[in-house]
Amino acid sequence: MQQLQAVARDLATVQQGIDQLRAGQEQLASDNARAAEQFKASQEQMTRLVARVSEQEQRAAKPAPPALRPVAEPARKPVPVQASSQARAAPPLQLQPAPR
């Protein structure tokens, strides 16, 4: 009977060890899943950062568009000044030599 009790104690101890191993394995699996999610999130963030830097480098590499300058208006031809109506009505003056 003592041997049977000793075997039962040993089996209980083995069962306790199995339970502890199972709990440790579940904890490792949980930690591993959490680490994988963090890694995936870090990868996605890195991908976004690389894309943003690439876009900024492409924008910096493109030459700036030429500055818009106002278009000069064509030179205007001067409009001939017309004489006033009084100047047109007066007859032209004739110059005569001065008497001596």
C-alpha positions in Angstrom: 0.0 0.0 0.0 2.8 2.4 0.7 4.2 1.8 -2.8 0.8 2.7 -4.3 0.7 5.9 -2.3 4.3 6.7 -3.4 3.3 6.1 -7.1 0.2 8.3 -6.6 2.4 11.1 -5.1 4.9 10.8 -8.0 2.0 10.9 -10.5 0.6 14.0 -8.9 4.1 15.6 -9.0 4.4 14.7 -12.7 0.9 16.1 -13.4 1.9 19.4 -11.6 5.1 19.6 -13.7 3.0 19.1 -16.9 0.6 21.8 -15.8 3.4 24.2 -15.2 5.0 23.4 -18.5 1.6 23.9 -20.2 1.2 27.3 -18.5 4.7 28.3 -19.5 4.1 27.3 -23.1 0.8 29.3 -23.2 2.7 32.3 -21.9 5.4 31.9 -24.5 2.9 31.6 -27.2 1.1 34.8 -26.0 4.4 36.7 -25.7 5.4 35.5 -29.2 2.1 36.6 -30.7 2.5 40.0 -29.1 6.0 40.4 -30.3 4.9 39.4 -33.9 2.2 42.1 -33.8 4.7 44.7 -32.6 7.1 43.7 -35.3 4.4 43.9 -38.0 3.3 47.4 -36.7 7.0 48.5 -36.8 7.4 47.2 -40.3 4.3 49.1 -41.5 5.5 52.3 -39.8 8.9 51.9 -41.4 7.3 51.3 -44.8 5.3 54.6 -44.4 8.4 56.5 -43.3 10.4 55.2 -46.3 7.6 56.1 -48.7 7.4 59.6 -47.2 11.2 60.2 -47.4 11.2 58.9 -51.0 8.4 61.4 -51.9 10.3 64.2 -50.3 13.5 63.3 -52.2 11.6 63.1 -55.5 10.1 66.6 -54.8 13.5 68.0 -53.9 15.1 66.5 -57.1 12.5 68.0 -59.4 13.5 71.5 -60.7 11.3 74.3 -59.5 8.9 75.6 -62.1 10.1 78.8 -63.7 9.0 81.9 -61.9 6.1 83.6 -63.7 7.1 87.0 -65.0 4.5 89.6 -66.1 4.3 89.8 -69.8 5.5 93.3 -71.0 2.8 95.2 -72.9 3.8 96.2 -76.4 5.0 99.7 -76.8 2.2 102.0 -77.9 2.7 104.3 -80.8 2.2 108.0 -79.9 -1.1 109.4 -81.0 -0.5 112.6 -83.1 -1.7 115.6 -81.2 -4.3 117.5 -83.1 -4.2 121.2 -83.1 -7.0 123.0 -81.3 -9.8 124.4 -83.4 -8.5 128.0 -82.9 -5.1 127.1 -84.4 -6.7 125.6 -87.4 -9.0 128.6 -88.1 -6.2 131.2 -88.2 -4.5 131.8 -91.6 -0.8 131.1 -91.8 1.3 134.2 -91.1 3.5 135.4 -93.9 6.8 136.9 -93.0 7.8 140.1 -94.8 11.2 141.7 -94.7 11.5 144.6 -92.4 11.6 148.1 -94.0 14.9 149.9 -94.1 
